[in-house]
Amino acid sequence: MFRTLVQNVPAVADTSDTSDTSDTADVAVIGGGMSGMATALRLQSAGLSTVVLEAHGHAGGCAGYYRKRGFSFDVGATTLVDFAPGGVGAELLDSVGIAPLNAQELTGYRAHLPDREVVLHRDQSAWHAERLRMLGDSERHRRFWALLDRLAQTFWQASRAGVRLPVRGPADALHDLRAVGLSGVPLARHLNRTLGDALRSHSLRDDAALVGLLGMLVEDTVHTGVDDAPLINAALGVTIRGAGLSRHVGGMHGFWRALVTHYRGLGGRLRVGCQVSQVVGGPGHYRLTTRHSTLHARRVVCALPAARTAAICAGLPVATRLQTFLERDAQALGGACVVFLGVPEEEVAAQELTHHQLLQAYDRPLGEGNNMFVSVSASGDTLSAPPGHRAVMISTHTELSGWAGLDPAAYEQRKKEIGERLVGYARRAYPALGERAVIAQTGTPRSYQRFGFRPDGAVGGPRQRLGNTNQHAVPHDLGGPGLWLVGDSTWPGLGTVACVLGSRIVAEGMLREKGFAR
């Protein structure tokens, strides 16, 4: 499984770490996922010399892809969020000079609940009508949705304005006040409430269909259940389809080809197959060690999981400062399983919508197939699949403990079982799915550990709860002057839009540092 991830590297990212000579840069960015590449793009476009050091065979991280026999499969994120004009993603493209992406805007996706189907429309008026028709039209339902709408509108606006958390001083507080706006300040009282609190206050916690749908949405965006999900974060997660979902032609392969090409056109350097083993030094004179070379940089951005950052920066203050956060979040990590199918077009052609989310039972824990997402490449997208075929990705969350300590035979059996289960469940949307598959492979936490260099295969950052997000999140500037953190271990956490927002915060903060602005 995933063997082609390191064998089929596209030409656009074919720069391996083979030099034995030292090199220098204004900024070394460790990790070429969404947050790392976005940060490097911003700094490079601002006139700094940057180099991105990526352990894998190409850029992408957990929003990456792999290629096999003419198919391109997304290994994590399958959609882009808020890349339409005015969005967080669009701000990145505009700020670094990238033309609008060759992406298809999704009109929505279908949620398959145990007893009904709900279409999550991108169009707001259509969605408002659908949720009342399918999930309840009582006054309690209307007041609940009105609260979520107010929170989402205010804090999407704040996110697009670059809100900074945790607040580290008066400058951050003033910036955030402007981002939220005076009219939004009263909503800050909800920072200490969960989605479950809001449901209970509207006497809706026992509404199975409503809670089931919300649970699916927040598990995918906040990585926790309704009773633990911070209300404001959950409101944003529930409304991502309204912010705009899109899929690039070629999926994440096409997206990364566009970004890497532009980054290199700006003079940026991407070194793949280049795993950093140690960072030493301080502002103005950091030294980064890889298997084949040593690189010197004035500043460093670590776009890695917090545990990996602490390991490679073991002699620096940031490693000690991270320990409290690592201990706090040790039990808040989760993994994913994904099935990749290359199928004839007719197996998926009957559905107008190409994205589906499925819940099997209201009374079972989410994950392990009970809540899964199905993403299908568009018809005619020959960068994703050969003519007459489509690429299909089926993903679900999984507990890491269930994959630990398995011997080879037990591991293969568990992988086979989860793969068959996901395909079987996905046939609710596509009854003939996988019957004539050209490719059928399954990824597990071990795949993400081996090929994504994720500690224990954990993906998406810690599950977000009141005690570890927003004002309690890992600060971007925890490393002190010259060493910044970004990615799903830091605020605002998981997802493409969160990583893009984090890149903006870090790039702006680094450019403000004394003695470093140009």
Disulfide bonds with the S-S distance in Angstrom:
none
